[in-house]
Amino acid sequence: MKYQTELKDEILFVRLHEDLIAGPDTQRLIATIDEQVDGDVLLCAIDLSDVRFMDSSGMGVLVSLLTKFRNRGGELVLIRPSGHIRKLLIVTKLNAIFTIAENDSFATQFLKESTYLS
């Protein structure tokens, strides 16, 4: 798995590519996001549009990250999950706990509004 991160308007944008499965790249991703959370970043948008495959450990990573942000009073959204990933979210009922945004603008708007609700 490859990824890029960008901090924009106090939102951490994470763009994932290829497969979201267990491995050293996943551990590096978690460590990178942990650094941002420890640096008081409370909002995160994860772009899944280029993720081809995700296994149970990949779903676990997403749930863990969501929990991490929410426990600190923040929020996380998923951007443009592919058809395959959307089906996995529905089958596992994770679509009920994640907010799904169709683009960066919607993700930014939702995350900014969620900070006013806290």
N, C-alpha and C positions, 0 to 999 in steps of 0.2 A: 504494500500500500504506500502510496505517495500522498503528501499533503502539503498545503501552504496555509500559513496563518497571516492575518492582517488585522490590526487594531484600528478601527475606524469609527469615529463618533462614540467612543467608549464601548463599542461592541466588538467582541472578538469574532471575526469571520474565519471559519476553518473550511477549507475546500479539500475534500477527500477525492482520491482517484484510485481506480482499480478495485481491489477487494478489501472489505473490512472483515478481517479474520485475525485470530490470535497470532502473535509473533512479535519480534523485536520492534518493528515499525509501529505497532499498536502501542507498545510500552513507551516508545519515544513520544508518540502523540499525547498520551495521558500525562506524561511528565511535562511536556510543553504547555498543556492546558493548565495543569496544576500550578505552574509558575505564574501564569496569568491570573488565576484565581487568588493565589497568595499575594499578588500585586494589586488586589482589590478590583479586578475586572469581574463584574457581576452579570454581564449579558453576553450571550454566545449564539451564533448562528452557524449551523453546520450544513454545508452544501453537499448533498449526496447525489447530485445529478450525474456524476461520472463514476459512481460505485456500481460495479457489475454484479458483485456477489457479496452477501453478508451471511455469516453463520451465527450460531447462538452466542459465541463469544463476542462477536461484533455487536449484536443486540445488547449484550451485557455492558459493553463499553458505553453505548449510547445512554442506557438507563443509569449507569454509574455517573456519567457526566451530568445528566439532568439532575440527579439527586444532589450532586456536589454544588451546582449553581443554586438550586432551590434552597438548600440548607443554609446558604449564605445570604438568602434574600434576593437572589437573582433569578434569571430565567434563561432557557435555552429553546431554540426553535430549529426545526429541520427545513432545509431549503431544497425544493425540487427533487424529492426522492424518485428514482427511476421506477418504472412499472413493477419490476420484480421486487424492489425494496418496499414499495407501497403495499404489495400483496402480503409480504412478510409482516409488515406492521399491522395489517388488518387481521391476518390469521392469528397472530400472537396477542391481539387486542392492545398492542402498544400505541395504536393510533388514538386511543382514548386518553393517553397521558401526554403525548407529544403534540405540539402545535406544528402544523405543516404550512410553510409559506411557499408561494409559487415563484417568488423572486426576492432579490435583495431589498428592494423598496418595501415590500410588505413585511418582511422580517424586521427591518429597521423600525417601521411604524409600530408593529406589535410590541417589540421589545421596549421601545421608548414609552409606550402607553402602559406597559406592565409595571414600569418603575413608578408610575404615578399611583398605581393601585396598591402598592406596598405600604 
